[in-house]
Amino acid sequence: MTTDSHYDAVLADYQASRRLPTLVASVLDDGAVCWTGGAGAGADVAAQFRIGSVTKTMTAVLVLQAREEGLLGLDDPMAAYLPEAEHGELTLRQLLSHTAGMHSEPAGPWWERSPGVDPATLHARNAGTGVVFEPGSTYHYSNLGYALLGEVVARVRGASWLEVLTARVLDPLGLTRTTYLPQEPFAHGLSVDHLRGTLRSEPHQDTGAMAPAGQLWSTLADLAAFARFLRDGHPQVLPVDTLREMQRPVLEEYGLGMFVHPWRGGTLVGHLGSMPGFQAVTSIDPDSGRGVVALTNGTTGFDGNELAERLLGEHTPEPATPWTPTERVPGWAEPLLGSWHWGNSAFELRWNNDLLEFVDLARGRVGDRFTRVDGRIVGVSGYHHGETLHVHPTHLECATFVYTRVPYDPAAPIPGE
């Protein structure tokens, strides 16, 4: 039987190993929350985080609602509702399942980090763009496609996407802490400098016409309620049969607005999400009701499906030292950061939790850690434990291991020899 200590250990290990500022999660069993926890300094399980593309599942629910009421058909061409949009021949089903072959991102500035534009501007920017795949031929994720689906909903309902979402999904499900813009308490989006471990704030843009693809903010409690809905349905939102239709893969592991992820216990359905400074997952197994919702305020280092499988799995990691952001990299360590090679084997040196770490890039794991003692750089763990790392103008040397900024040239003498 999985215990709270297992969940605590998994979350702490994930926060530490992935260098996430804060990480919060809830585990569901038979559709009900059985555990909630947080890791990282200041983690607040009641705070809002930006949920990114988890928004897409809510947009897809709105499309299926309209289908249920006869306002549209999934195999209708987009031109029936958005005659001014590029590629009006693409069907709503293709947009929902990411099989339309449409560009992944809209033309123009990076939409996630730029002030949003209105639908007319979005259409104008994308006029004349081609598809990247033959429609229906392959799975190709498209944020642009979901922006257009949100506008289709607005057209057939005669109200904005947000107004329809609020009235037809958020209010009936009681998702009072799922909002368009953040409301206190909320986490601030952060990115972690890869080599230094320092933090930088990320922008919180109003994405305008792209909002149906990834605008929303939410909490663990609200997303847990939404996950229960994905399993059980709701008389005012969608019935179970329609949700099961959405959860059947069309191509690869994606249905109509949901990822369909096989795992050892069955199948997890829901969505992953990311926006600058945030990542999220909302997943539930429709058969067992086991599921995970998790939120972090870090731009990188998070894999929602991986974390879900670890939380729902049986392996409990050893206690982990929490990852803490760097305030300042010491002067002696700063010039050493970056890529190094031992022969043709690639490594990087990074500053992490007040230690200098050698990361083996081929294996994706930390090999050695060093600190400074009495003017020497000394190994504190790994193969070089206890050895001195010598810094030379052209290379590093530790116990005859020589590390250079570029791979060795077999025809050239090895530095230091």
Number of C-alpha atoms within 10 A of each C-alpha: 4 12 11 13 10 20 25 20 19 25 25 25 21 23 26 21 16 14 24 26 26 25 28 26 28 25 25 23 16 16 24 16 19 13 15 19 19 22 26 21 13 11 17 18 22 17 21 27 29 34 30 26 26 29 23 30 26 22 29 24 23 24 26 26 21 18 13 14 9 9 13 20 16 16 11 16 19 24 17 13 19 17 12 14 18 20 20 16 15 21 21 26 23 23 29 28 29 27 25 28 23 27 19 15 17 20 16 10 11 11 21 21 15 15 14 19 16 11 16 11 12 21 19 13 14 18 14 10 13 12 14 12 15 11 19 19 11 16 20 21 20 21 23 22 27 29 24 24 26 26 22 23 26 20 14 13 14 11 13 14 22 18 14 18 20 19 12 17 22 21 14 14 19 13 19 14 20 23 18 17 14 19 15 9 11 18 23 19 23 23 21 21 15 14 18 23 22 18 17 13 13 18 16 19 16 19 21 17 24 26 27 31 27 25 26 26 22 28 27 27 22 20 24 26 18 25 28 25 20 30 25 18 19 15 9 12 19 20 17 17 11 15 20 17 12 25 24 16 17 20 15 13 16 24 22 27 29 28 25 24 19 13 15 9 13 13 19 28 27 27 28 24 21 24 25 21 24 25 28 30 26 30 34 32 27 24 13 16 20 26 29 32 31 29 31 32 30 29 19 21 16 23 15 21 21 12 19 25 16 18 23 22 16 13 12 17 16 11 11 15 12 20 23 19 21 16 11 12 20 11 8 10 17 16 9 17 17 16 18 24 19 17 16 13 13 19 25 18 22 25 27 20 17 18 17 26 25 22 20 18 14 9 10 9 12 18 16 19 24 24 18 17 10 6 8 14 21 21 23 19 16 14 11 18 13 13 16 19 21 14 14 11 5 10 18 21 17 16 10 10 11 20 25 21 16 14 14 18 10 8 6 7 9 14 14 11 6
